[in-house]
Amino acid sequence: MVLTAAAHAVQTRVADVIYTYRDAVPQRGFRLGDECFVPVEGLSSFGWSVSERGDLVDIKAEGNRLTLPSRYFGGQQCVPLRRALDQIGAGSSWLTTTDTLEVYAPLRELRVRNNRLSANSAVAIKPSVALLTNPTRVIVDLAGARITRRTDQAVDGNVRVSQWKPNTVRLVLELDRGLPEMPRTAIEPSNDVEIDLSPTRQEPPRIRISNEDEPLSPQDVQDINSTLPPRSGQLPLTVDLEGPTATLLSIRLPGVTSPQFRKPDPSVLEVTLSKVQMSLPSDFQLATEAVTSVSTRLSGEDTVVVFQLARPMGAEVWADPTGVQIQLLRPNVGNGRLAGKVVVVDPGHGGHDGGAKSGGVREKDLNLIMGKLISAELAAQGATVIMTRKTDVFLSLSARAAIANKNKADFFISTHINSTGGAAKTSGTITFHHKGQKTSRLLAECIQREIAKVNQIPNLGVWSDGRIYQSGFAVLRATKMPGVLLELGFINHPRDRARMITADFQHSVAAAVVKGLRVFLGDAETNE
């Protein structure tokens, strides 16, 4: 029995599952040969419903009903995912050199006739539509979809079809005249997609919503350069799109490339325009509630545009043939108050997993101290706090995430102490967010800024967890709410360690973490 168990442990590896268009939070699984076993409790993240009957699991997935045997991995009841996918008509493949299983929807049919698009698949796909100008094109992305040899394709000659990403099919429609009426709301995922792209408008749109990621042709560059507007005078800044979750701004300067931007404060955005010297009237106001004021300043040959935001927001800045586009993203924060929010605080490591150790100090102990102080500060301000551990006990990474998900937490905060191993040269605090999650990144920016005010060790900034692991940190990718992982200092750096074990550091940083969360919510001023 011992030898059999050892052989099984060697063959089984932890794996990630990216399910069609639901790729924001990969699901954890276990790879055994070419099969991938997924915990029963994780199937809900795919939109599946399950019920257990002993060792059998009844599943309703993508309109199909199936029954599968289960096995236990790491103490969790799991089902063979690839076996289930074969039964519902989905496809899957292991990404080369990784233990990541990518699930996709094979397209049965893809047709574009007379500007009407239809697509059919066994598994739901998520469509999105966008416009580009100069020249005018309509971009349709079918997220989660893949073209196979069995796909029945019939498209008009003005349509280009490509497998843009492994799980995204892209269609580009070249339009000679007129524009389609763009959908005002997101198109819901479906097995049967029908989109009418018939031209209805004659004037080109003033907005550009997405990027086709294609380089400009030489003719494009020549056309742009021949019509470049002056690079001095009043800045042509306008609001092009206002919605409940996003605001799109445009600076109409064709030919401007590679705009630089930074956020010195979660509520301040600075955009630098290279080789542009323009200004705005001192009383200039944008017609949007997202921005309270805008100003400009010269920096050598460049102009820096400073936006004072109404609250902390995410930001994306890019250039296209029409100029510079700035998208401001508002987080969904409910009533914007910390009181009443559910926050899960996760002191890392514990029990037999002591984490890093140096100078007689153990990471698991510092994590628990910080977790308790943060929890007390949150509770004092009206939040409902759930700690994943309050004592020196071990919890698996999946168990920590499950606590947050089952309690439908609003936020997840995990406390850790860093280490480089051996003699440390690196010093400072880092706040991590899960890669690709814009709301979590904004939360990390707000918290890191407040910590840096009080910790008295270097500020190493906000990092994506994709810089450390390709799939990110398990507790961040598996939780379904905005979350951060705090690396409060380096335990093997003498200065960091000496500072972190002081009561002043522990109490001031705990208060700063909560202040950062309140700033994110709009429940506190950054200069409060």
C-alpha positions, 0 to 999 in steps of 0.5 A: 500500500505504501508503494502504491500510494507513493507511485500515485503521488508521483503521477499526480500533479496540481493543474489549472483549468481555463474554461472557455471564456471563463478565464478570469479565475482558473479552476484548480484540478489534478492531472493524472496522465492526460485526465484532469480531475476537478473538485466537485465544489469547483464545477459551479465556476463553470456554470455547472450544477452537481449533486452527489450520490456516494461515489457517483456525481450527477452533473447538469452541464451546458444543457446535458445531464451526465453521471460520473464516478468520483475519486479523491485527491488531496482529500477532495472529491473529484470527477474526471473533467475530460471525460465529462467534456467529451460527453457534452461536446466540448474540446480540451487540450493541455497547454504545451510544457504546462499543467494547464488544461484549456477547455474550448467550444468547437464551432459546429457552424460559422456563417456571415451572409449579408452582414448577418453573423451566426455561430453554433457550438455545443458549449456556450461562447461569449460574443463581443462587437467593436468598431475601428476607423481609418479604415472602418472595420467591425471586429467580432470576437467569439470568446471560448470558441475554436475553429476545427476541421469539422466547422462548417464555414460560409462567409462573405468575401469582405470577412476575415476569420482567424483563430486570434487566440487559442480560445477566441475566434475573431472576425473582421468585416471591412465596410465600404459605407455605413456602420452597424448599430452597435449593441448597447449592452453586452451580448449574453453567452450562448450556444447559438449566436445571432448578430445583425451587422447591417449598416444603418449609419453614414457618419463614422463613429467618434469612439474606438472601443477595442484594438485589432492588434494589427500594425498600420500599413504603409498607406495608413501611416502615409495618410495619417502623416499627411493630415496631422493636426498642429502639435500646439494650441488647445488640447482636443479632449472630449468624452466619447462614451459614458456608462455605469462602469466605464468612461471613454475619453479621447484626445483627437491627435492622429499620429500620436503613438505610445502615450505613457501614463502613471497613477501617482495616486489611485485617484490621479491619472497622468498621461504624457503625450510625446512631442506635443505642447498643448494646454487647456483653459484653467476652468476647463471641465469635462462633461463627466462625473468621473473626472473632477478636474483636468490640467496640463503641464509641459515637461520638455517637449512633452505635455502631461495631462493630469486627471483628478478622478472622482474616486479611485478607478482603474485606467487603460490608455492606448493609441489608435489612428484617431489619437489617444484613448483613455478608459476609466473603469469604476469598481462595483463597490455597492454602497461604497461603505466598509460597514457591512462588507464581508472581508475574509482575512487569510494569515498565510501558512500555519501548523506544519507549514511554517513558511519562511524563517530567519533570525528566530522569526517565523513567517507563520507567526507574523502572518497571524499577528498581522491577520488578527490586527487587520481583522480587529481594525476592520471589525471596529469600522463595521465590517464583518470579518472572517479569518481563515485561521485564528490559531497555529493550524494548517489549511490547504490553499483550496480550503482558504479560497473555499472559505471566502467563496462559500461566505460570498465575501466582498474582499479577500486579504492574505498576509505573508512575509517575503524571503529570498533565501540566504542573505537578503539584498532585497528589502521592501513591501509588495502588494500582489493582485491576480493577473488580468483582474483590473478591480483587484489591481486597483484595490492593490494600488490603494492598499500599497499606497497607504502601507508605504506611508507608514511602514518605513521600509522600501515601497516595491509597488504593486505586482501581478502574481503572474510575475511569480507563477504563470498561473498566479497565486492559488488563493488569488486565482481561486477566489471570486471576489477582489483580493490581494496578497500582502508581502509585508517585508523580507524576513531574511533582510535584517532591517525589514525583520527588525522593523516588522517585529515592532508593535508600531509597524504591526499596528500602523500597517494593519490600520493602513491596510484598512485605510487602503480598502476604505479609499478603494471603496470611496469611504475615505479620502487619500489625504485623510 
